[in-house]
Amino acid sequence: MDSEFARLVLAAEPRPFWLDRPDAPPARAPLRGEVACDLAVIGGGFSGLWTALLAKEANPERAVVLLEGRQVGWAASGRNGGFCEASLTHGAANGRERFPAEFGTLQRLGVENLDAIEAALPRHGIDCDFERTGSIAVATEEYQVGGLREFAEHEGATFLDAAATRAEVNSPTYLAGAWEKTSTALIHPAKLAWGLAAACERLGVRIVERTPATGLASGASGVSVRVQDGVVRARQVALGTSAFPALVRRLRPYTVPVYDYVLVTEPLSAAQQAAVGWRNRQGIWDIGNQFHYCRLTPDNRILWGGFDAIYHFGRGLRAVYDQRPATFTTLAGHFFATFPQLEGIGFSHRWGGAIDTCSRFCAFFGTAHRGRVAYALGYTGLGVGASRFGARVMLDLLSGSPTELTQLAMVRSKPLPFPPEPLAYLGVQATRWSLARAGRRGGRRNLWLRALDAAGMGFDS
Ligand SMILES: Cc1cc2nc3c(=O)[nH]c(=O)nc-3n(C[C@H](O)[C@H](O)[C@H](O)COP(=O)(O)OP(=O)(O)OC[C@H]3O[C@@H](n4cnc5c(N)ncnc54)[C@H](O)[C@@H]3O)c2cc1C
């Protein structure tokens, strides 16, 4: 069977479905020479784009330059699952545990953030196929059902038994579900990134592409951002560089790039759609330790991702890591176990991408260069929505005045850094192995996972 899955996935295009469009914008010109501005934003993913847009909306006079090393949206922001979540904390359980005193505030801010994203789209004429469908967390093992029921009661989600879950999305593996109806929107991520960039330019932001920033240096009145053929002299700088090496070196131990992988099917026929149901088009994720996520695309394909999380020794980041046949074959096997009625459907796209993983699984923030450089990093696979919040935090930090956001414990505290190699590599491998084992043993966590839990680095989806 594995060879059949391998054949199927190899027939798919080895590139992100979202970016594979004839209307993808052409690359903008790189920066040459010297430029001065009030705010230089580094990174053309959601973090950088929201920062530039919000900065201009707040103060149209501010001169803003956005530098992108390759092209806007080519990295995580253009190749994710498109789940735009209200949660700022990588889910309620993680947020409650880490920030108990302010969890209610973080939930409110998260909903306000998602509402603000929804409101910004028509205001800026951005079409990104935004659908506020909600999401269903599904149990696929008996031992998970009780916990899911409790989760639903606690978080105000609708508990679905097996029949009710399958009436929504028909999989024989779904034993129960918790449907949160408003806290998730599904989006087309590349169209959002391109739309934000166009909106930035309409407001007067200058975007340069193919312009990696190579260093920062403080001067008397600001910060110089070095690039290959020039320099940007900025009063202030915002860093939205995600899984890539941080320009502030002392931040590097706080994140590791971890690769996540995705398959997309051919569009479903009417008969295939009838066989899966899914009329309410929710985002779905299962609550295993190594979880899958899936959703319908605007043209009714199924996007299916997750499960494996691959770390390469020495924080490796390379284009070849975007493709991993063994993971695609595993994912295809899991896909057909979940939707056996779709036997015969092909996959059109396969890809992977790097996630800026930190040990607390939600973003951390701060400043460097005497308050002139702000950063927001470490979204750990849930930054589509939260990156707009991170952009607000960076702008508030740069304002120099205390605000509701800058006073949050979440903003004022940092995750534990990862150890140097080879310990980082060994630690990640031990965690993967232990999580897989726990999944096979009714969720029972071994000594290693319990030690991580005790140190505040435990992961449980
Ligand atoms: C496969 C996959 C699936 C995911 N699914 C989801 C999901 O469904 N929901 C969700 O919420 N999150 C998801 N995520 C995570 C989400 O995509 C990210 O959290 C989010 O896009 C981060 O945005 P960003 O702008 O911080 O980073 P990025 O999109 O990675 O952008 C960073 C940019 O900075 C640029 N850059 C870096 N260094 C420099 C430099 N020195 N000079 C110039 N430019 C530089 C890079 O070229 C890049 O374009 C997923 C991620 C992956 C990889």
The ligand as an ORCA input file, in Angstrom:
! r2SCAN-3c Opt
* xyz 0 1
  C       3.277     24.159      6.534
  C       2.812     25.202      7.518
  C       1.477     25.209      7.932
  C       1.042     26.186      8.834
  N      -0.298     26.258      9.134
  C      -0.753     27.265      9.912
  C      -2.151     27.448     10.117
  O      -3.002     26.768      9.527
  N      -2.539     28.447     10.970
  C      -1.643     29.255     11.593
  O      -2.043     30.127     12.363
  N      -0.308     29.157     11.347
  C       0.137     28.195     10.508
  N       1.474     28.119     10.223
  C       2.368     29.140     10.809
  C       2.191     30.478     10.119
  O       2.285     30.308      8.725
  C       3.264     31.441     10.637
  O       3.176     31.520     12.045
  C       3.124     32.846     10.076
  O       2.932     32.842      8.689
  C       4.388     33.618     10.458
  O       4.454     34.806      9.731
  P       5.801     35.634      9.745
  O       5.578     36.833      8.952
  O       6.228     35.790     11.152
  O       6.856     34.650      9.068
  P       7.148     34.279      7.534
  O       5.913     34.136      6.750
  O       8.085     33.116      7.569
  O       7.897     35.548      6.984
  C       9.199     35.891      7.381
  C       9.806     36.610      6.208
  O      10.981     37.257      6.635
  C      11.903     37.210      5.575
  N      13.239     37.390      6.146
  C      13.822     36.637      7.107
  N      15.041     37.128      7.404
  C      15.225     38.208      6.608
  C      16.273     39.131      6.437
  N      17.403     39.048      7.160
  N      16.124     40.115      5.536
  C      14.997     40.238      4.794
  N      13.965     39.376      4.913
  C      14.070     38.375      5.812
  C      11.706     35.840      4.950
  O      12.190     35.806      3.619
  C      10.203     35.686      5.059
  O       9.520     36.074      3.900
  C       1.946     27.150      9.340
  C       3.280     27.154      8.910
  C       3.704     26.193      8.011
  C       5.140     26.219      7.536
*
